Amino acid sequence: MAKLFGPPEHIPCPEFNVSDFNQYQKDCEQFEKSLAEFCKEESPRCPDAGKIISFPVADGQAKYMVFKYSELIFIGTYDAYHVDDALIRGLRKADIVKKIKQRENISALFARR
């Protein structure tokens, strides 16, 4: 079962910037890249460390990064949607791997050629 954590203090989540949304998007991309590097470095035995899983919520998605199959990091960017903690606690490794594959398949389907 998975546990949920916030990002480490040395990788702060970007503050929403209403005056320059393009810069905010760049900051979010850099945040996710830095967080992924951290996860890969700190969890070398987890082949999916640094990958993102998400769940639909309202008009957006709740995003989490895999640190280990039993530990996820909340990505509180954009609308900062989250799912109920009970859902996160109930995730098994197979569920996480399935969500990663779904995200990869959708990305491949809509990839620019």
N, CA, C and O atoms as CSV, one atom per row, in Angstrom:
chain,resi,resn,atom,element,x,y,z
A,1,MET,N,N,0.823,-1.170,0.000
A,1,MET,CA,C,0.000,0.000,0.000
A,1,MET,C,C,0.879,1.250,0.000
A,1,MET,O,O,1.933,1.275,0.635
A,2,ALA,N,N,0.454,2.250,-0.691
A,2,ALA,CA,C,1.278,3.443,-0.898
A,2,ALA,C,C,1.090,4.483,0.207
A,2,ALA,O,O,0.007,4.629,0.776
A,3,LYS,N,N,2.181,5.202,0.492
A,3,LYS,CA,C,2.158,6.336,1.406
A,3,LYS,C,C,2.356,7.588,0.567
A,3,LYS,O,O,2.977,7.543,-0.495
A,4,LEU,N,N,1.834,8.690,1.042
A,4,LEU,CA,C,1.884,9.944,0.304
A,4,LEU,C,C,2.771,10.952,1.015
A,4,LEU,O,O,2.694,11.113,2.233
A,5,PHE,N,N,3.622,11.633,0.238
A,5,PHE,CA,C,4.521,12.642,0.771
A,5,PHE,C,C,4.466,13.891,-0.095
A,5,PHE,O,O,4.033,13.839,-1.247
A,6,GLY,N,N,4.902,15.003,0.459
A,6,GLY,CA,C,5.096,16.220,-0.309
A,6,GLY,C,C,6.505,16.206,-0.878
A,6,GLY,O,O,7.308,15.347,-0.514
A,7,PRO,N,N,6.818,17.144,-1.766
A,7,PRO,CA,C,8.169,17.192,-2.333
A,7,PRO,C,C,9.192,17.555,-1.262
A,7,PRO,O,O,8.837,18.183,-0.265
A,8,PRO,N,N,10.452,17.174,-1.447
A,8,PRO,CA,C,11.480,17.541,-0.471
A,8,PRO,C,C,11.659,19.059,-0.418
A,8,PRO,O,O,11.393,19.758,-1.396
A,9,GLU,N,N,12.107,19.554,0.721
A,9,GLU,CA,C,12.237,20.996,0.927
A,9,GLU,C,C,13.151,21.665,-0.094
A,9,GLU,O,O,12.932,22.824,-0.448
A,10,HIS,N,N,14.159,20.962,-0.567
A,10,HIS,CA,C,15.107,21.583,-1.503
A,10,HIS,C,C,14.567,21.633,-2.946
A,10,HIS,O,O,15.228,22.166,-3.837
A,11,ILE,N,N,13.372,21.081,-3.168
A,11,ILE,CA,C,12.715,21.170,-4.482
A,11,ILE,C,C,11.311,21.737,-4.251
A,11,ILE,O,O,10.335,20.987,-4.260
A,12,PRO,N,N,11.203,23.032,-4.046
A,12,PRO,CA,C,9.892,23.616,-3.732
A,12,PRO,C,C,8.969,23.649,-4.946
A,12,PRO,O,O,9.408,23.843,-6.079
A,13,CYS,N,N,7.690,23.454,-4.680
A,13,CYS,CA,C,6.668,23.538,-5.713
A,13,CYS,C,C,6.542,25.007,-6.143
A,13,CYS,O,O,6.491,25.891,-5.287
A,14,PRO,N,N,6.491,25.276,-7.437
A,14,PRO,CA,C,6.413,26.671,-7.877
A,14,PRO,C,C,5.119,27.348,-7.441
A,14,PRO,O,O,4.061,26.722,-7.375
A,15,GLU,N,N,5.228,28.627,-7.148
A,15,GLU,CA,C,4.060,29.437,-6.793
A,15,GLU,C,C,3.314,29.794,-8.071
A,15,GLU,O,O,3.928,30.104,-9.091
A,16,PHE,N,N,1.976,29.748,-8.009
A,16,PHE,CA,C,1.189,30.110,-9.177
A,16,PHE,C,C,1.438,31.564,-9.533
A,16,PHE,O,O,1.384,32.440,-8.668
A,17,ASN,N,N,1.710,31.821,-10.804
A,17,ASN,CA,C,2.034,33.157,-11.279
A,17,ASN,C,C,0.953,33.598,-12.262
A,17,ASN,O,O,1.010,33.276,-13.448
A,18,VAL,N,N,-0.027,34.335,-11.758
A,18,VAL,CA,C,-1.145,34.755,-12.594
A,18,VAL,C,C,-0.725,35.792,-13.631
A,18,VAL,O,O,-1.359,35.904,-14.680
A,19,SER,N,N,0.325,36.544,-13.356
A,19,SER,CA,C,0.742,37.596,-14.292
A,19,SER,C,C,1.579,37.066,-15.453
A,19,SER,O,O,1.678,37.733,-16.483
A,20,ASP,N,N,2.183,35.889,-15.316
A,20,ASP,CA,C,3.003,35.318,-16.388
A,20,ASP,C,C,2.825,33.807,-16.403
A,20,ASP,O,O,3.655,33.064,-15.878
A,21,PHE,N,N,1.720,33.360,-17.018
A,21,PHE,CA,C,1.395,31.940,-17.023
A,21,PHE,C,C,2.429,31.125,-17.787
A,21,PHE,O,O,2.701,29.983,-17.415
A,22,ASN,N,N,3.012,31.680,-18.845
A,22,ASN,CA,C,4.034,30.951,-19.604
A,22,ASN,C,C,5.239,30.643,-18.724
A,22,ASN,O,O,5.806,29.552,-18.797
A,23,GLN,N,N,5.626,31.599,-17.898
A,23,GLN,CA,C,6.749,31.363,-16.981
A,23,GLN,C,C,6.370,30.312,-15.947
A,23,GLN,O,O,7.188,29.466,-15.585
A,24,TYR,N,N,5.127,30.365,-15.471
A,24,TYR,CA,C,4.662,29.370,-14.502
A,24,TYR,C,C,4.721,27.964,-15.106
A,24,TYR,O,O,5.128,27.020,-14.429
A,25,GLN,N,N,4.323,27.816,-16.364
A,25,GLN,CA,C,4.400,26.513,-17.027
A,25,GLN,C,C,5.849,26.022,-17.086
A,25,GLN,O,O,6.118,24.845,-16.846
A,26,LYS,N,N,6.778,26.923,-17.406
A,26,LYS,CA,C,8.194,26.551,-17.454
A,26,LYS,C,C,8.684,26.142,-16.066
A,26,LYS,O,O,9.432,25.176,-15.921
A,27,ASP,N,N,8.251,26.893,-15.043
A,27,ASP,CA,C,8.637,26.569,-13.669
A,27,ASP,C,C,8.109,25.200,-13.262
A,27,ASP,O,O,8.802,24.440,-12.586
A,28,CYS,N,N,6.875,24.881,-13.674
A,28,CYS,CA,C,6.284,23.574,-13.366
A,28,CYS,C,C,7.039,22.451,-14.062
A,28,CYS,O,O,7.277,21.400,-13.467
A,29,GLU,N,N,7.413,22.666,-15.308
A,29,GLU,CA,C,8.185,21.656,-16.046
A,29,GLU,C,C,9.539,21.424,-15.371
A,29,GLU,O,O,9.981,20.283,-15.240
A,30,GLN,N,N,10.192,22.500,-14.947
A,30,GLN,CA,C,11.487,22.378,-14.268
A,30,GLN,C,C,11.326,21.667,-12.923
A,30,GLN,O,O,12.157,20.842,-12.544
A,31,PHE,N,N,10.254,21.992,-12.211
A,31,PHE,CA,C,9.965,21.346,-10.929
A,31,PHE,C,C,9.814,19.837,-11.120
A,31,PHE,O,O,10.410,19.056,-10.378
A,32,GLU,N,N,9.025,19.427,-12.103
A,32,GLU,CA,C,8.815,18.000,-12.353
A,32,GLU,C,C,10.110,17.320,-12.781
A,32,GLU,O,O,10.373,16.181,-12.397
A,33,LYS,N,N,10.913,18.013,-13.570
A,33,LYS,CA,C,12.199,17.448,-14.004
A,33,LYS,C,C,13.133,17.263,-12.808
A,33,LYS,O,O,13.755,16.210,-12.666
A,34,SER,N,N,13.232,18.273,-11.953
A,34,SER,CA,C,14.094,18.188,-10.767
A,34,SER,C,C,13.601,17.109,-9.814
A,34,SER,O,O,14.401,16.367,-9.245
A,35,LEU,N,N,12.293,17.022,-9.640
A,35,LEU,CA,C,11.723,16.020,-8.757
A,35,LEU,C,C,11.968,14.614,-9.303
A,35,LEU,O,O,12.262,13.694,-8.540
A,36,ALA,N,N,11.850,14.448,-10.606
A,36,ALA,CA,C,12.112,13.144,-11.226
A,36,ALA,C,C,13.571,12.733,-11.037
A,36,ALA,O,O,13.857,11.574,-10.735
A,37,GLU,N,N,14.490,13.676,-11.212
A,37,GLU,CA,C,15.910,13.378,-11.006
A,37,GLU,C,C,16.162,12.943,-9.566
A,37,GLU,O,O,16.895,11.985,-9.317
A,38,PHE,N,N,15.548,13.655,-8.617
A,38,PHE,CA,C,15.682,13.312,-7.203
A,38,PHE,C,C,15.177,11.893,-6.949
A,38,PHE,O,O,15.851,11.101,-6.289
A,39,CYS,N,N,14.000,11.573,-7.468
A,39,CYS,CA,C,13.418,10.248,-7.250
A,39,CYS,C,C,14.297,9.150,-7.828
A,39,CYS,O,O,14.493,8.112,-7.197
A,40,LYS,N,N,14.825,9.374,-9.021
A,40,LYS,CA,C,15.678,8.368,-9.651
A,40,LYS,C,C,16.967,8.167,-8.867
A,40,LYS,O,O,17.434,7.038,-8.714
A,41,GLU,N,N,17.542,9.258,-8.370
A,41,GLU,CA,C,18.793,9.167,-7.598
A,41,GLU,C,C,18.580,8.474,-6.255
A,41,GLU,O,O,19.402,7.663,-5.829
A,42,GLU,N,N,17.468,8.802,-5.591
A,42,GLU,CA,C,17.220,8.288,-4.244
A,42,GLU,C,C,16.545,6.923,-4.223
A,42,GLU,O,O,16.533,6.259,-3.186
A,43,SER,N,N,15.994,6.501,-5.330
A,43,SER,CA,C,15.322,5.191,-5.413
A,43,SER,C,C,15.822,4.404,-6.626
A,43,SER,O,O,15.043,4.072,-7.520
A,44,PRO,N,N,17.128,4.105,-6.653
A,44,PRO,CA,C,17.686,3.446,-7.839
A,44,PRO,C,C,17.130,2.047,-8.108
A,44,PRO,O,O,17.241,1.553,-9.230
A,45,ARG,N,N,16.544,1.407,-7.118
A,45,ARG,CA,C,16.010,0.047,-7.312
A,45,ARG,C,C,14.587,0.047,-7.867
A,45,ARG,O,O,14.058,-1.007,-8.221
A,46,CYS,N,N,13.969,1.220,-7.944
A,46,CYS,CA,C,12.608,1.297,-8.481
A,46,CYS,C,C,12.698,1.752,-9.935
A,46,CYS,O,O,13.021,2.912,-10.190
A,47,PRO,N,N,12.419,0.868,-10.892
A,47,PRO,CA,C,12.560,1.243,-12.301
A,47,PRO,C,C,11.600,2.346,-12.759
A,47,PRO,O,O,11.841,2.984,-13.783
A,48,ASP,N,N,10.530,2.573,-12.021
A,48,ASP,CA,C,9.562,3.603,-12.395
A,48,ASP,C,C,9.688,4.872,-11.551
A,48,ASP,O,O,8.829,5.750,-11.629
A,49,ALA,N,N,10.733,4.977,-10.758
A,49,ALA,CA,C,10.954,6.187,-9.962
A,49,ALA,C,C,11.051,7.391,-10.904
A,49,ALA,O,O,11.730,7.339,-11.929
A,50,GLY,N,N,10.363,8.467,-10.540
A,50,GLY,CA,C,10.385,9.678,-11.350
A,50,GLY,C,C,9.274,9.752,-12.381
A,50,GLY,O,O,9.134,10.768,-13.062
A,51,LYS,N,N,8.485,8.701,-12.509
A,51,LYS,CA,C,7.367,8.727,-13.458
A,51,LYS,C,C,6.112,9.244,-12.749
A,51,LYS,O,O,5.967,9.115,-11.533
A,52,ILE,N,N,5.220,9.825,-13.533
A,52,ILE,CA,C,4.013,10.442,-12.993
A,52,ILE,C,C,2.806,9.562,-13.252
A,52,ILE,O,O,2.645,8.997,-14.334
A,53,ILE,N,N,1.951,9.456,-12.225
A,53,ILE,CA,C,0.637,8.847,-12.402
A,53,ILE,C,C,-0.381,9.940,-12.084
A,53,ILE,O,O,-0.090,10.871,-11.333
A,54,SER,N,N,-1.575,9.819,-12.662
A,54,SER,CA,C,-2.585,10.846,-12.419
A,54,SER,C,C,-3.977,10.230,-12.387
A,54,SER,O,O,-4.213,9.134,-12.895
A,55,PHE,N,N,-4.879,10.969,-11.778
A,55,PHE,CA,C,-6.268,10.562,-11.647
A,55,PHE,C,C,-7.142,11.743,-12.039
A,55,PHE,O,O,-6.859,12.868,-11.627
A,56,PRO,N,N,-8.198,11.524,-12.825
A,56,PRO,CA,C,-9.072,12.639,-13.192
A,56,PRO,C,C,-9.821,13.174,-11.973
A,56,PRO,O,O,-10.351,12.412,-11.164
A,57,VAL,N,N,-9.852,14.499,-11.864
A,57,VAL,CA,C,-10.588,15.180,-10.798
A,57,VAL,C,C,-11.187,16.441,-11.397
A,57,VAL,O,O,-10.471,17.246,-11.992
A,58,ALA,N,N,-12.488,16.621,-11.245
A,58,ALA,CA,C,-13.192,17.811,-11.751
A,58,ALA,C,C,-12.781,18.083,-13.188
A,58,ALA,O,O,-12.965,17.228,-14.054
A,59,ASP,N,N,-12.224,19.266,-13.458
A,59,ASP,CA,C,-11.824,19.620,-14.821
A,59,ASP,C,C,-10.324,19.449,-15.036
A,59,ASP,O,O,-9.774,20.002,-15.988
A,60,GLY,N,N,-9.659,18.698,-14.173
A,60,GLY,CA,C,-8.211,18.528,-14.278
A,60,GLY,C,C,-7.780,17.146,-13.851
A,60,GLY,O,O,-8.468,16.154,-14.091
A,61,GLN,N,N,-6.626,17.101,-13.213
A,61,GLN,CA,C,-6.099,15.824,-12.762
A,61,GLN,C,C,-5.270,16.003,-11.501
A,61,GLN,O,O,-4.641,17.039,-11.290
A,62,ALA,N,N,-5.285,14.977,-10.676
A,62,ALA,CA,C,-4.435,14.912,-9.499
A,62,ALA,C,C,-3.181,14.151,-9.918
A,62,ALA,O,O,-3.273,13.033,-10.426
A,63,LYS,N,N,-2.009,14.751,-9.707
A,63,LYS,CA,C,-0.764,14.146,-10.192
A,63,LYS,C,C,0.145,13.767,-9.021
A,63,LYS,O,O,0.273,14.493,-8.036
A,64,TYR,N,N,0.766,12.603,-9.175
A,64,TYR,CA,C,1.673,12.077,-8.171
A,64,TYR,C,C,2.891,11.496,-8.882
A,64,TYR,O,O,2.770,10.912,-9.959
A,65,MET,N,N,4.070,11.661,-8.269
A,65,MET,CA,C,5.285,11.090,-8.842
A,65,MET,C,C,5.694,9.875,-8.020
A,65,MET,O,O,5.614,9.883,-6.792
A,66,VAL,N,N,6.130,8.844,-8.709
A,66,VAL,CA,C,6.567,7.619,-8.046
A,66,VAL,C,C,7.958,7.844,-7.460
A,66,VAL,O,O,8.899,8.182,-8.178
A,67,PHE,N,N,8.074,7.654,-6.151
A,67,PHE,CA,C,9.374,7.638,-5.493
A,67,PHE,C,C,9.798,6.175,-5.349
A,67,PHE,O,O,10.887,5.778,-5.763
A,68,LYS,N,N,8.923,5.409,-4.764
A,68,LYS,CA,C,8.998,3.950,-4.714
A,68,LYS,C,C,7.573,3.490,-4.958
A,68,LYS,O,O,6.654,4.308,-4.918
A,69,TYR,N,N,7.364,2.220,-5.206
A,69,TYR,CA,C,6.001,1.753,-5.425
A,69,TYR,C,C,5.146,1.945,-4.174
A,69,TYR,O,O,3.920,2.015,-4.258
A,70,SER,N,N,5.788,2.027,-3.036
A,70,SER,CA,C,5.047,2.211,-1.788
A,70,SER,C,C,5.052,3.668,-1.315
A,70,SER,O,O,4.482,3.978,-0.269
A,71,GLU,N,N,5.686,4.557,-2.069
A,71,GLU,CA,C,5.771,5.960,-1.676
A,71,GLU,C,C,5.591,6.860,-2.903
A,71,GLU,O,O,6.327,6.743,-3.883
A,72,LEU,N,N,4.607,7.754,-2.836
A,72,LEU,CA,C,4.327,8.687,-3.918
A,72,LEU,C,C,4.515,10.112,-3.413
A,72,LEU,O,O,4.334,10.391,-2.228
A,73,ILE,N,N,4.880,11.011,-4.325
A,73,ILE,CA,C,5.044,12.423,-3.993
A,73,ILE,C,C,3.951,13.214,-4.705
A,73,ILE,O,O,3.775,13.100,-5.918
A,74,PHE,N,N,3.222,14.014,-3.937
A,74,PHE,CA,C,2.150,14.847,-4.481
A,74,PHE,C,C,2.739,15.983,-5.307
A,74,PHE,O,O,3.667,16.662,-4.866
A,75,ILE,N,N,2.201,16.190,-6.503
A,75,ILE,CA,C,2.611,17.296,-7.371
A,75,ILE,C,C,1.503,18.349,-7.300
A,75,ILE,O,O,0.477,18.224,-7.968
A,76,GLY,N,N,1.713,19.366,-6.501
A,76,GLY,CA,C,0.686,20.375,-6.253
A,76,GLY,C,C,0.757,21.575,-7.173
A,76,GLY,O,O,0.699,22.714,-6.709
A,77,THR,N,N,0.880,21.340,-8.464
A,77,THR,CA,C,0.948,22.440,-9.426
A,77,THR,C,C,-0.420,22.676,-10.058
A,77,THR,O,O,-1.341,21.874,-9.900
A,78,TYR,N,N,-0.534,23.780,-10.767
A,78,TYR,CA,C,-1.774,24.189,-11.445
A,78,TYR,C,C,-2.919,24.239,-10.427
A,78,TYR,O,O,-2.842,25.018,-9.477
A,79,ASP,N,N,-3.976,23.439,-10.590
A,79,ASP,CA,C,-5.101,23.483,-9.656
A,79,ASP,C,C,-4.828,22.725,-8.361
A,79,ASP,O,O,-5.616,22.814,-7.419
A,80,ALA,N,N,-3.733,21.985,-8.300
A,80,ALA,CA,C,-3.322,21.213,-7.113
A,80,ALA,C,C,-4.408,20.240,-6.652
A,80,ALA,O,O,-4.607,20.042,-5.453
A,81,TYR,N,N,-5.102,19.640,-7.608
A,81,TYR,CA,C,-6.102,18.644,-7.252
A,81,TYR,C,C,-5.433,17.444,-6.602
A,81,TYR,O,O,-4.294,17.102,-6.921
A,82,HIS,N,N,-6.145,16.819,-5.700
A,82,HIS,CA,C,-5.657,15.591,-5.079
A,82,HIS,C,C,-6.830,14.623,-4.936
A,82,HIS,O,O,-7.993,15.024,-4.979
A,83,VAL,N,N,-6.508,13.368,-4.768
A,83,VAL,CA,C,-7.536,12.367,-4.531
A,83,VAL,C,C,-7.532,12.033,-3.047
A,83,VAL,O,O,-6.602,12.387,-2.322
A,84,ASP,N,N,-8.565,11.360,-2.611
A,84,ASP,CA,C,-8.677,10.998,-1.208
A,84,ASP,C,C,-7.499,10.116,-0.787
A,84,ASP,O,O,-7.062,9.250,-1.544
A,85,ASP,N,N,-6.999,10.339,0.410
A,85,ASP,CA,C,-5.864,9.566,0.915
A,85,ASP,C,C,-6.145,8.065,0.923
A,85,ASP,O,O,-5.229,7.259,0.761
A,86,ALA,N,N,-7.407,7.690,1.111
A,86,ALA,CA,C,-7.757,6.268,1.113
A,86,ALA,C,C,-7.452,5.629,-0.236
A,86,ALA,O,O,-7.049,4.467,-0.289
A,87,LEU,N,N,-7.638,6.366,-1.319
A,87,LEU,CA,C,-7.313,5.832,-2.640
A,87,LEU,C,C,-5.809,5.580,-2.741
A,87,LEU,O,O,-5.383,4.532,-3.226
A,88,ILE,N,N,-5.010,6.539,-2.285
A,88,ILE,CA,C,-3.553,6.390,-2.340
A,88,ILE,C,C,-3.109,5.213,-1.469
A,88,ILE,O,O,-2.274,4.415,-1.895
A,89,ARG,N,N,-3.646,5.096,-0.273
A,89,ARG,CA,C,-3.263,3.992,0.619
A,89,ARG,C,C,-3.577,2.645,0.001
A,89,ARG,O,O,-2.880,1.665,0.264
A,90,GLY,N,N,-4.618,2.583,-0.816
A,90,GLY,CA,C,-5.029,1.317,-1.400
A,90,GLY,C,C,-4.285,0.906,-2.652
A,90,GLY,O,O,-4.485,-0.204,-3.146
A,91,LEU,N,N,-3.424,1.777,-3.184
A,91,LEU,CA,C,-2.705,1.441,-4.421
A,91,LEU,C,C,-1.678,0.344,-4.184
A,91,LEU,O,O,-0.928,0.374,-3.208
A,92,ARG,N,N,-1.660,-0.616,-5.084
A,92,ARG,CA,C,-0.641,-1.656,-5.076
A,92,ARG,C,C,0.362,-1.368,-6.194
A,92,ARG,O,O,0.108,-0.526,-7.055
A,93,LYS,N,N,1.475,-2.052,-6.180
A,93,LYS,CA,C,2.480,-1.876,-7.226
A,93,LYS,C,C,1.852,-2.101,-8.602
A,93,LYS,O,O,2.118,-1.340,-9.532
A,94,ALA,N,N,1.033,-3.124,-8.740
A,94,ALA,CA,C,0.401,-3.426,-10.035
A,94,ALA,C,C,-0.468,-2.267,-10.503
A,94,ALA,O,O,-0.513,-1.974,-11.698
A,95,ASP,N,N,-1.162,-1.601,-9.573
A,95,ASP,CA,C,-2.002,-0.455,-9.933
A,95,ASP,C,C,-1.149,0.703,-10.438
A,95,ASP,O,O,-1.497,1.364,-11.417
A,96,ILE,N,N,-0.033,0.939,-9.762
A,96,ILE,CA,C,0.862,2.043,-10.142
A,96,ILE,C,C,1.470,1.782,-11.513
A,96,ILE,O,O,1.503,2.678,-12.357
A,97,VAL,N,N,1.952,0.561,-11.743
A,97,VAL,CA,C,2.534,0.210,-13.042
A,97,VAL,C,C,1.486,0.353,-14.142
A,97,VAL,O,O,1.799,0.834,-15.231
A,98,LYS,N,N,0.245,-0.058,-13.874
A,98,LYS,CA,C,-0.828,0.066,-14.854
A,98,LYS,C,C,-1.086,1.527,-15.201
A,98,LYS,O,O,-1.266,1.851,-16.375
A,99,LYS,N,N,-1.108,2.422,-14.204
A,99,LYS,CA,C,-1.325,3.853,-14.455
A,99,LYS,C,C,-0.173,4.442,-15.271
A,99,LYS,O,O,-0.399,5.286,-16.138
A,100,ILE,N,N,1.056,4.003,-15.000
A,100,ILE,CA,C,2.211,4.486,-15.765
A,100,ILE,C,C,2.072,4.062,-17.221
A,100,ILE,O,O,2.278,4.878,-18.120
A,101,LYS,N,N,1.731,2.815,-17.466
A,101,LYS,CA,C,1.574,2.312,-18.838
A,101,LYS,C,C,0.458,3.052,-19.564
A,101,LYS,O,O,0.600,3.379,-20.742
A,102,GLN,N,N,-0.651,3.322,-18.876
A,102,GLN,CA,C,-1.750,4.071,-19.491
A,102,GLN,C,C,-1.278,5.446,-19.927
A,102,GLN,O,O,-1.566,5.879,-21.043
A,103,ARG,N,N,-0.554,6.134,-19.055
A,103,ARG,CA,C,-0.057,7.484,-19.368
A,103,ARG,C,C,0.915,7.441,-20.544
A,103,ARG,O,O,0.859,8.293,-21.430
A,104,GLU,N,N,1.801,6.454,-20.551
A,104,GLU,CA,C,2.759,6.323,-21.656
A,104,GLU,C,C,2.051,6.025,-22.976
A,104,GLU,O,O,2.419,6.577,-24.012
A,105,ASN,N,N,1.044,5.162,-22.948
A,105,ASN,CA,C,0.310,4.819,-24.168
A,105,ASN,C,C,-0.458,6.017,-24.713
A,105,ASN,O,O,-0.487,6.234,-25.924
A,106,ILE,N,N,-1.076,6.790,-23.838
A,106,ILE,CA,C,-1.795,7.989,-24.282
A,106,ILE,C,C,-0.820,9.011,-24.852
A,106,ILE,O,O,-1.099,9.635,-25.876
A,107,SER,N,N,0.321,9.183,-24.193
A,107,SER,CA,C,1.337,10.117,-24.704
A,107,SER,C,C,1.827,9.689,-26.074
A,107,SER,O,O,1.998,10.524,-26.962
A,108,ALA,N,N,2.057,8.384,-26.257
A,108,ALA,CA,C,2.518,7.878,-27.549
A,108,ALA,C,C,1.448,8.067,-28.623
A,108,ALA,O,O,1.759,8.383,-29.771
A,109,LEU,N,N,0.215,7.875,-28.249
A,109,LEU,CA,C,-0.885,8.012,-29.198
A,109,LEU,C,C,-0.974,9.437,-29.741
A,109,LEU,O,O,-1.248,9.638,-30.924
A,110,PHE,N,N,-0.743,10.414,-28.885
A,110,PHE,CA,C,-0.864,11.816,-29.300
A,110,PHE,C,C,0.491,12.499,-29.516
A,110,PHE,O,O,0.558,13.727,-29.584
A,111,ALA,N,N,1.547,11.730,-29.622
A,111,ALA,CA,C,2.879,12.299,-29.838
A,111,ALA,C,C,2.960,12.976,-31.195
A,111,ALA,O,O,2.382,12.521,-32.181
A,112,ARG,N,N,3.679,14.053,-31.211
A,112,ARG,CA,C,3.889,14.755,-32.485
A,112,ARG,C,C,4.846,13.955,-33.338
A,112,ARG,O,O,5.847,13.427,-32.854
A,113,ARG,N,N,4.531,13.877,-34.587
A,113,ARG,CA,C,5.387,13.082,-35.492
A,113,ARG,C,C,6.113,13.966,-36.448
A,113,ARG,O,O,6.877,13.479,-37.281
